Amino acid sequence: YLLAFEPRSSRPPATIQFDGQTLYRVDYPTVHDADTITDAVICLPFHAGVVGRSIRADYDAWEVTRGRQTVKVTDEELAKGKAARDALIDQLKKQTLYLGELPKELDIDPYDRVDAVWYFRDAQGRVSRVADWAKAGGHLRGGK
């Protein structure tokens, strides 16, 4: 789906350039866990956006439910997953989420989510990888 919306001058730019690639701003993200957004607007040029898609990060964070069929999820993991999810929600109050293209060979999601490299952009315009933040915070499954 495409959505047209009015620009707001106070919003960060819909797209930015970083490390030679275009990154796309994410508006109105609904955070499921620290590596999955279940609903958002991926902003495109011309004040348009892709709506209604789930987005998977380029890293694997702790789970918040036992729904994932391919791994064993313990009570300890669920607690870590909820803490990681809450930490991401807190970061998204302070920073803007942007998406970069994931190399095709890593685009292996079986649930038809958008696979992307996630980036934070702070109020001063500095860009950083969300995966680095997740690793530093202990939010990655297996610490990787």
C-alpha positions in Angstrom: 0.0 0.0 0.0 1.1 3.6 -0.6 0.1 6.4 1.6 0.4 10.1 0.8 0.9 12.5 3.7 1.6 16.1 4.3 5.1 17.1 5.1 5.9 18.5 8.6 8.9 20.8 8.7 9.8 19.6 12.2 10.2 15.9 11.1 13.6 14.6 10.1 14.0 14.0 6.4 12.2 11.1 4.8 15.5 9.8 3.3 19.1 10.4 4.1 22.4 9.3 2.7 24.7 7.3 4.9 27.8 5.2 3.9 26.9 5.5 0.2 23.3 4.3 0.5 19.9 5.8 0.9 18.1 5.3 4.2 14.4 5.5 4.7 12.7 7.0 7.7 10.2 4.9 9.7 7.1 6.7 11.1 4.6 5.3 13.6 6.5 2.1 14.4 4.6 -0.5 16.5 7.4 -2.5 18.3 6.8 -6.2 18.7 10.2 -7.0 20.1 13.7 -5.6 19.7 14.1 -6.9 16.2 10.6 -6.7 14.8 8.2 -3.9 14.0 4.7 -5.1 13.2 3.3 -2.0 11.6 4.8 1.2 10.4 5.1 3.7 7.6 8.3 3.4 5.5 8.7 6.9 4.2 9.5 7.4 0.5 10.3 10.5 -1.5 7.5 12.7 -2.8 5.7 12.6 0.6 4.6 9.0 0.1 5.1 5.9 2.2 4.7 2.1 2.3 2.2 1.2 5.1 1.1 -2.0 6.8 4.3 -4.0 6.5 6.2 -5.7 9.3 9.9 -5.0 9.4 12.6 -7.4 10.6 16.0 -6.1 11.7 19.4 -7.3 10.5 20.1 -8.9 13.9 18.4 -11.5 16.2 17.2 -10.1 19.6 15.7 -12.0 22.5 12.1 -13.2 22.0 9.0 -11.8 23.8 6.7 -14.8 23.1 7.0 -18.5 22.6 5.6 -18.2 19.1 8.9 -18.7 17.2 8.8 -22.3 16.1 12.5 -22.8 15.3 14.0 -22.0 18.7 13.4 -23.0 22.3 12.4 -19.9 24.3 12.9 -20.0 28.1 11.3 -17.8 30.8 14.7 -16.1 31.2 14.7 -15.2 27.5 11.2 -13.8 27.7 12.3 -11.5 30.5 15.3 -10.4 28.5 13.1 -9.9 25.4 10.7 -7.7 27.2 13.5 -5.6 28.6 15.1 -5.3 25.1 11.7 -4.4 23.6 11.1 -1.7 26.2 14.7 -0.3 25.7 14.0 0.0 21.9 10.7 1.7 22.6 12.6 4.2 24.8 15.3 4.8 22.2 12.6 5.5 19.5 11.3 8.3 21.7 14.7 10.0 21.5 16.0 8.9 18.0 14.5 8.3 14.6 14.5 4.9 13.0 15.8 4.6 9.4 16.1 1.5 7.2 18.8 0.5 4.8 18.8 -2.2 2.2 19.8 -5.6 3.3 22.1 -7.6 1.0 19.9 -10.0 -1.0 21.7 -13.1 0.3 20.7 -12.1 3.9 17.0 -11.5 2.9 15.8 -14.9 4.2 12.7 -14.0 6.2 10.0 -16.8 6.0 7.2 -14.5 7.2 7.2 -12.0 4.3 8.5 -9.1 6.5 10.6 -6.3 5.1 14.2 -7.3 5.9 16.4 -4.2 6.5 19.4 -2.9 8.2 18.2 -0.6 11.1 19.8 2.7 11.9 19.2 5.4 14.6 19.5 9.1 13.7 19.7 11.4 16.7 18.6 15.0 17.0 22.0 16.2 15.9 21.9 14.1 12.7 24.4 11.4 13.8 23.6 8.0 12.4 24.4 4.7 14.1 23.6 1.0 13.6 20.8 -0.3 15.9 22.6 -3.6 15.9 25.5 -2.0 17.6 23.2 -0.5 20.2 21.5 -3.9 20.7 24.8 -5.7 21.1 26.1 -3.1 23.6 22.9 -3.4 25.6 23.0 -7.2 25.7 19.8 -7.5 23.6 21.1 -10.0 21.1 20.3 -13.7 21.2 23.7 -15.5 21.7 25.4 -12.1 22.1 26.1 -11.9 18.3 
